[in-house]
Amino acid sequence: MTSSVHKDRILRIIDQLRQRKARPDMKRICHMVARKYGLSYADTETYVEKLVDSGALIKVDFKGSISYRNASRLRKKSYRVNVLNSSSASKLIRDAVETLCKDTVLGANPRDIENSIRRKKSEDGDEGEDDEDTFLCPMHIILQREVEAGRLEKMDNGNYIIAVQPAKAKTSSLRRLHSVVTKRGRPPKRKLNRCFSSDYPMSSAAQPVPSRPSVPLCDFCQLSEEFNRKGVPEKLLICKECNAKAHPFCMNYSEELARRALHSPWQCIECKTCCLCEDAGDPVNGYVLGV
């Protein structure tokens, strides 16, 4: 059976998995291909890797799980950060870089890497076997994927060497960075500590502040009954209408007027009325005493 038939079947299976909202990873792809078409798991993996090399499939690392996308059905969505090369391509590139870097510390040139891979495939007799078995993606993009996966490092001169940092650590950090940037939804709510028992004492910031009784103050001098602006203790007058407060001294009351006001219902200037007609007209001497 030709490889084009396997290609169409694998792409059809991946599309079906995507329609079912299932992740098209290698295990699901192999299971469905074996159940529908009877192809073995090993053969399915081989054809999937070839489709990745040919560009018909996109191999992505999404949240730590490797899955595959149909390249012809990709919408305008960037998988550049998470795109991976096939396992066979990664091995060929690593072997080529290791071979080229044996006798030099300057790294492997991209053109030398590509020529080394072609010689290797020619020696193995794989060149020209299938169209899917060749790299249709440019070499600089393939090398960049290996750098992003943490398997290669790019030097300042543009050459490549084997990465010193383990690939798992680098890919995990790259994955964390990608998840932080593209994560959707609302931020998690902060849970409040609702334990108020004696075993969990509250901090000073969370402890309730005891309310202090409010001390009445004069509306003119903002002083209490302890002393007025003259520094003498003096009781406050409290308006029976609006509850305004004032020292008799602040009202320029005489001693006699202050004594009468303190022992009678008092009205402030704004609420003053005539004690006879209860009209709020202008006072004769500037003050009206409601008695």
C-alpha positions, -999 to 999 in steps of 0.1 A, spaced: 0 0 0 14 34 -10 24 59 16 -1 85 2 -29 62 14 -14 61 49 -10 98 48 -47 104 40 -58 80 67 -36 95 94 -47 130 85 -83 119 86 -78 103 120 -62 135 134 -91 156 121 -116 132 137 -98 135 170 -98 172 168 -136 172 161 -141 151 192 -122 176 213 -96 149 220 -58 156 220 -43 139 189 -13 125 205 7 95 193 -11 70 215 -46 80 203 -35 82 167 -20 47 167 -50 32 185 -76 46 160 -55 37 130 -50 2 142 -87 -2 150 -100 12 117 -72 2 92 -52 -25 110 -19 -8 108 6 -16 136 16 9 161 53 9 149 43 15 113 19 43 123 47 60 143 70 58 113 45 73 89 36 101 114 73 110 118 77 112 80 46 134 77 62 157 103 94 159 82 74 166 50 54 194 66 20 177 63 18 174 101 29 199 128 43 184 159 37 207 189 44 206 226 13 219 244 14 221 282 39 193 284 21 169 261 31 162 225 4 163 199 0 166 162 -19 191 139 -30 189 103 -9 216 86 -35 222 59 -62 229 85 -42 253 107 -59 286 112 -41 319 118 -26 308 151 11 307 159 27 275 171 62 288 165 73 285 201 60 250 207 67 234 173 90 204 175 110 184 149 104 147 144 124 123 165 143 111 135 152 147 124 163 155 159 186 125 160 201 133 126 208 168 136 224 158 169 246 132 153 257 157 126 265 184 152 284 160 174 304 148 144 312 182 131 322 195 166 347 168 173 377 186 158 367 223 165 354 245 192 338 270 168 306 249 165 289 235 134 278 256 105 242 252 93 253 244 58 278 218 70 250 203 92 227 200 62 254 185 40 263 160 68 227 149 70 224 144 33 255 123 32 242 102 61 209 96 44 227 88 11 249 63 29 219 46 45 200 45 12 171 65 24 174 95 1 146 96 -25 126 68 -9 96 89 -3 87 126 -6 78 126 30 113 115 40 130 147 30 131 181 49 109 205 32 113 230 60 143 253 58 173 242 78 176 274 99 140 269 111 147 232 120 178 243 139 159 270 157 134 244 169 162 224 184 175 255 202 140 262 216 136 226 227 169 229 246 189 203 226 212 228 208 228 261 216 235 289 190 268 306 194 276 342 187 292 333 154 260 317 142 272 281 146 256 254 168 268 232 195 252 205 218 233 222 246 250 219 280 217 225 299 195 194 301 166 196 276 139 188 301 149 217 323 150 242 294 117 231 278 99 232 312 110 267 318 100 277 283 67 260 288 61 279 320 69 312 304 45 304 275 17 294 298 21 325 319 19 348 288 -10 330 271 -31 319 300 -66 330 298 -93 336 324 -95 356 356 -67 355 381 -74 332 411 -91 347 440 -71 351 472 -86 331 500 -90 349 533 -80 333 566 -112 329 585 -98 311 615 -104 334 644 -100 309 672 -74 313 700 -51 288 683 -47 312 654 -41 347 667 -48 375 643 -21 399 632 -22 434 645 -34 446 611 -64 422 612 -74 427 649 -105 449 654 -97 484 667 -118 492 698 -141 521 692 -134 551 714 -163 572 726 -165 604 706 -157 635 726 -179 665 717 -160 694 702 -168 730 696 -177 737 659 -157 770 660 -124 762 678 -125 723 676 -117 721 713 -135 701 740 -151 711 773 -117 707 790 -107 742 778 -118 768 753 -96 792 733 -89 811 764 -76 780 781 -105 778 806 -127 748 811 -162 756 797 -192 735 790 -205 734 754 -238 747 742 -257 721 721 -283 733 696 -317 717 701 -324 717 664 -292 707 646 -270 694 674 -244 720 667 -219 727 696 -201 758 707 -184 774 736 -201 805 751 -168 822 748 -166 814 711 -201 829 708 -190 861 726 -216 855 753 -215 875 785 -214 855 818 -251 861 824 -261 851 788 -238 820 790 -253 809 823 -289 813 809 -280 795 777 -264 765 795 -296 761 816 -321 766 788 -328 750 754 -303 767 730 -304 774 693 -274 781 671 -271 811 647 -284 791 618 -314 777 637 -323 807 658 -359 819 660 -377 845 680 -389 832 713 -422 850 709 -432 846 672 -408 817 664 -397 836 633 -361 831 620 -355 868 613 -325 889 619 -316 892 656 -316 925 673 -283 922 691 -268 894 669 -280 865 690 -314 852 699 -318 830 730 -346 805 727 -360 802 762 
